[in-house]
Each structure stands twice: as structure tokens, then as C-alpha cells.
Amino acid sequence: MDIRVLRYFLAIAREESISGAADFLHLTQPTLSRQIRELEEELGTTLLIRGSRNISLTESGILLRKRAEEIITLVNRTESEISKSENQLQGNVYIGSAETEAIRTIAKIVKKLQMEYPLIQYHLFSGNADSVKERLENGLLDFGILIEPSDFKKYDFLRLPTTDIWGLLMTKDNPLASKEVIHPKDLYEIPLLCSAQSMVSEVFTKWIGKNPDELNIVATYNLLYNAAIMVEEGIGSALCLDRLVNTSGNNNLCFRPLFPTLEAHLDIVWKKYQVFSNPAKIMLEHIQTSLNSNSL
């Protein structure tokens, strides 16, 4: 597959039109149509559904769009890294993380690096563990912050000096808000919003003493912001980590920790045998130095 043709395909997917994509790419429509037909012949599948008004993607087209976006991102990143002068430390560092207070540890390291290497840029990706791992595997991230337990067979890692606590996010008028801590039996009947992260269910199965299927889970989420709005609207209470939602002042939400305490340790990980760009190497050196010296 030609990178140039992948760019053409992405333009069509974005514009939902051959003519619109041709205008954007400064190509003639017949030229663009021929390139896409040749791509479909090369792959042995139909990528586009050509409607009377617009174009949509087949199932194969949807898959190619996802992969093509990853490929183009990686190509652009590689070109950028190679084009930088070795004598001038500049470039990009890509970090993925679930929602966690541990990102503050990384922010402190970045603050120190900014003073010494002001030309380095940092790109943050927020997602659950599965999406962070996928981007690490595809070379789209240098580092990921993962919540334990997690499978580290493919990664080198360092434990961060931050421990998050699991608890229940609810409205202040919820009967459970009067309790200082939340016990497993408190959750057996109430409507719950739970993280969709694949490993979380194993953690809670052990803590709660029940299979998640036996709980009244009304919704799942991968990031807490939207889930918190659902909680405010009375959909249910959210099992989540502490310090992610403002529950002070006039806010209608409150957080109560689980008991027995359920802690979440966090690690910064990177692929084994990873070939780092110079900015990522410097970042890793500062992470290792800061964590080993407990200077954070």
C-alpha cells in the first residue's frame, strides 16, 4: 500500500465525497477514483459504498480508516523525529494515561524538562488501559500510565509514588452519603456505573465477593467526566478512583472510599526493546532519576 494513496483514502472518508476529497487534494475526480479502485483491487475488497449524495465506508473501509490513521500518524512522527538536528534537542514525547492523579507526577517531571529543553513538545492521550496498550503496541505512544493489576510481559515499567483509592461517587442526597466508608454489601442492590476497563472486574470480583453480572450495573464508562454527569442526573453511583472529580463546595457530588480499602498502584510503562527518540530518552532518564531519588 502506498502512503500517498492511504492519505487519499482518508480524505475521502473525511469528506464523504470523491469530489470534495479531490478538491481538497487538488486532484481530478477521475484520478482519485482510479487510485481508490486500484487500492480496492490490491486489498481484494470493497472499501466505499458509493451513494447518490455521499460516500460511506464498508466494514473493511472502517477497519482500513483506523489502521491508516495510525500509519499516517506514525509516518508523520518518524519524519519529524528524523528531520530534527541531533545538535538541537527538540521533538515530541507521547504519553497515554487513564484518568488518575498520577499524571501530576509526570507533570512535575515535564516542568523540570521545560526549563532545560524548551523545544520538546508533549502530547497526552487519555483513555482506558486497553486503548493505551493498543497505542503503545502500535508505536503511537512512548509511555503509558497503567493501573495495576495489568499484564506487563511486553513492557518495562516503574511504579509511580502515587496510590489511588477506589470508592463510590454519588450525589450528596444519596442515603450512602451519610456513611464514612462503603462496604461490599452497600453495593449489592443500588444502580452502578462501572469502568469498562477489562481488568477492573477482576479486582472488584475479589473485593465484593460477587460476580459483576450479579450487580445492578446500569452503565459503563471509560473516562469519568461524562460518567460524573450521569451521576449528577441520578442515573446511579459510579465506582471510580479518588481525586478525579471536584466534590468540594457547592458541588452536588461526594466521594466515599471503599472498605476494606481497595488501593490502585500505578506504573509508567514502555515497550521492551523500545527504540526511543532523543526527547523520549531524555524523558525516561528524568523519570528514572526522579523516581529513584524520591525527588517528587
C-alpha positions in Angstrom: 0.0 0.0 0.0 1.2 3.4 -0.9 1.2 6.0 1.9 0.1 8.6 -0.6 -3.0 6.5 -1.5 -3.8 6.0 2.2 -3.8 9.8 2.5 -6.2 9.9 -0.4 -8.5 7.3 1.2 -8.6 9.2 4.5 -9.5 12.4 2.7 -12.5 10.6 1.0 -13.5 9.1 4.4 -13.4 12.6 6.0 -15.1 14.5 3.2 -17.6 11.6 2.5 -17.3 12.6 -1.2 -15.0 11.9 -4.1 -15.4 15.5 -5.4 -14.9 17.1 -2.0 -11.7 15.0 -1.4 -10.5 15.7 -5.0 -10.9 19.5 -4.3 -9.0 19.2 -1.0 -6.2 17.1 -2.6 -6.0 19.2 -5.8 -6.6 16.2 -7.9 -9.1 15.4 -10.7 -12.0 13.2 -9.7 -11.1 10.5 -12.3 -7.6 10.3 -11.0 -8.7 10.0 -7.4 -11.4 7.4 -8.3 -8.8 5.3 -10.2 -6.4 5.4 -7.2 -9.1 4.1 -4.9 -10.2 1.4 -7.3 -6.6 0.2 -7.5 -6.4 0.2 -3.7 -9.6 -1.9 -3.5 -8.2 -4.3 -6.1 -4.9 -4.6 -4.2 -6.7 -5.4 -1.0 -9.3 -7.6 -2.7 -12.3 -5.9 -1.0 -14.7 -3.0 -1.4 -13.9 0.0 0.8 -16.5 2.5 -0.2 -20.3 2.5 -0.5 -20.9 5.0 -3.3 -24.3 6.6 -2.6 -26.2 9.2 -4.7 -25.3 12.0 -2.3 -22.4 10.9 -0.2 -19.9 8.1 0.3 -19.8 5.8 3.4 -17.4 3.1 4.4 -17.8 -0.6 4.3 -16.8 -2.7 7.3 -13.4 -3.2 5.6 -13.2 0.5 4.9 -13.8 1.3 8.6 -11.0 -1.0 9.6 -8.7 0.5 7.0 -9.5 4.0 8.2 -8.5 3.1 11.7 -5.2 1.5 10.6 -4.5 4.2 8.0 -4.8 6.9 10.6 -2.4 5.0 12.9 0.1 4.5 9.9 0.0 8.1 8.8 0.4 9.3 12.4 3.5 7.1 12.8 4.9 8.2 9.4 4.5 11.9 10.3 6.0 11.3 13.7 9.0 9.4 12.2 9.6 12.1 9.6 9.5 14.8 12.3 12.0 13.0 14.6 14.5 12.2 11.8 14.4 15.7 10.4 15.4 17.3 13.7 19.0 18.2 14.1 20.9 16.0 16.6 22.6 19.1 17.9 19.3 20.7 18.8 17.2 18.7 21.2 13.6 19.2 20.1 10.8 16.9 19.1 7.8 15.1 20.7 7.0 12.9 23.6 3.8 10.9 23.5 2.2 9.8 26.8 -1.0 7.9 27.3 -2.9 7.6 30.6 -6.2 6.7 32.2 -7.7 9.4 34.4 -5.6 9.4 37.5 -3.9 11.9 39.9 -0.6 10.1 39.0 -0.4 12.4 35.9 0.7 15.1 38.3 3.9 13.2 38.9 4.6 13.3 35.1 3.6 17.0 35.0 6.3 17.8 37.6 8.9 16.0 35.5 7.8 17.8 32.4 8.0 21.1 34.2 11.7 20.4 35.0 12.4 19.3 31.4 10.8 22.5 30.1 13.5 24.6 31.8 16.3 22.6 30.2 14.8 21.6 26.9 12.1 24.2 25.9 11.7 22.9 22.4 10.3 19.5 23.4 6.6 19.2 23.0 4.4 16.7 25.0 1.3 15.0 23.6 -1.2 13.5 26.1 -3.7 10.8 25.2 -6.4 10.0 27.7 -8.1 6.5 27.6 -8.6 3.3 29.5 -5.9 0.7 29.8 -6.9 -1.2 26.7 -6.7 1.8 24.5 -3.4 3.0 26.0 -1.9 -0.5 25.4 -3.1 -0.6 21.9 -1.4 2.7 21.1 1.8 1.5 22.8 1.8 -1.6 20.7 1.3 0.4 17.5 4.1 2.8 18.3 1.8 5.8 18.8 2.9 6.3 22.4 6.3 6.4 24.1 4.9 5.9 27.6 1.7 4.8 29.2 0.4 5.1 32.8 -1.4 1.9 33.7 -3.4 1.0 36.8 -2.5 -2.3 38.5 -3.2 -5.1 38.1 -2.0 -5.2 34.5 -0.1 -7.6 32.3 3.5 -6.3 32.0 5.0 -9.1 29.9 5.6 -6.8 27.0 6.7 -3.8 29.0 9.4 -2.4 31.1 8.0 -0.3 33.9 8.5 1.8 37.0 6.0 2.1 39.8 4.9 5.7 40.5 4.9 7.1 44.0 1.1 7.7 43.8 -1.6 5.4 45.1 -5.2 5.9 44.2 -8.1 4.7 46.3 -11.3 3.2 44.9 -14.6 4.5 46.1 -18.1 5.5 45.3 -19.1 8.8 43.6 -22.7 9.7 44.4 -25.0 12.7 44.9 -24.9 14.3 48.4 -28.6 13.3 48.9 -27.8 9.6 48.4 -28.5 7.6 51.6 -25.0 6.2 51.4 -23.5 9.7 51.5 -24.0 9.6 55.3 -21.6 6.8 55.6 -17.8 7.3 56.1 -16.9 4.2 54.0 -18.7 1.9 51.6 -18.9 -1.8 52.3 -19.4 -4.5 49.7 -23.0 -5.2 50.8 -23.8 -1.5 50.3 -23.4 -2.0 46.5 -25.5 -5.2 46.0 -28.7 -3.6 45.0 -28.0 0.0 44.0 -27.6 1.2 40.3 -23.9 1.4 39.5 -21.8 2.9 36.8 -18.5 1.0 36.4 -15.3 1.4 34.5 -15.2 -0.6 31.3 -11.5 -1.3 31.8 -11.1 -5.1 31.2 -9.1 -5.8 34.4 -11.3 -3.8 36.8 -13.9 -6.5 37.0 -11.3 -9.0 38.4 -10.4 -6.5 41.1 -13.9 -5.9 42.2 -15.0 -9.6 41.9 -12.4 -10.4 44.6 -13.3 -7.3 46.8 -17.0 -7.5 46.5 -17.4 -11.3 46.7 -19.8 -11.4 43.8 -19.7 -11.8 40.1 -20.2 -8.4 38.3 -23.1 -9.9 36.5 -24.9 -10.1 39.8 -24.7 -6.4 40.4 -27.1 -3.8 39.1 -24.7 -2.2 36.6 -26.7 0.3 34.6 -23.9 1.8 32.6 -20.1 1.5 31.9 -17.6 4.2 31.2 -14.0 4.6 30.1 -13.4 8.2 31.3 -15.1 9.6 34.3 -16.1 13.1 33.2 -19.2 12.0 31.4 -20.0 9.4 34.0 -20.0 12.1 36.7 -22.7 14.0 34.8 -24.7 10.8 34.7 -24.3 10.5 38.4 -25.4 14.1 38.9 -28.6 13.4 36.8 -29.5 10.5 39.1 -28.6 7.5 36.8 -26.7 5.8 39.5 -23.5 5.9 41.6 -20.0 5.5 40.0 -17.3 3.2 41.2 -14.1 5.2 40.5 -10.8 6.4 41.8 -10.5 9.3 44.2 -9.4 12.9 43.4 -10.7 12.9 39.8 -13.9 14.8 40.3 -14.3 18.0 42.3 -16.6 17.3 45.3 -16.0 20.4 47.3 -18.1 23.5 47.9 -21.5 23.7 46.2 -20.8 20.6 44.0 -23.7 18.2 44.3 -21.4 15.1 44.4 -19.4 13.4 47.1 -16.9 10.5 47.2 -16.7 7.8 49.9 -13.8 5.3 49.9 -14.4 1.5 49.8 -13.8 -0.6 52.9 -11.8 -2.8 53.2 -9.6 -0.3 51.4 -9.0 -1.0 47.7 -5.9 0.7 46.5 -4.7 1.1 42.9 -1.0 1.3 42.4 0.2 2.9 39.1 3.1 2.3 36.8 4.6 4.1 33.9 5.4 1.6 31.2 7.1 1.4 27.8 7.6 -1.4 25.3 10.5 -3.7 25.9 13.4 -3.0 23.4 11.7 0.3 22.6 13.7 2.5 20.2 13.2 6.0 21.7 13.6 9.3 20.0 16.1 11.6 21.8 13.4 13.6 23.6 11.8 10.3 24.9 15.2 9.1 26.0 15.7 12.3 28.0 12.2 12.0 29.4 12.9 8.4 30.6 16.2 9.4 32.1 14.5 12.1 34.1 11.7 9.7 35.2 14.2 7.2 36.4 16.3 9.8 38.2 13.3 11.4 39.9 11.7 8.1 41.0 15.0 6.6 42.2 15.9 9.7 44.2 12.3 10.2 45.5 12.6 13.8 44.5 8.9 14.2 43.5 
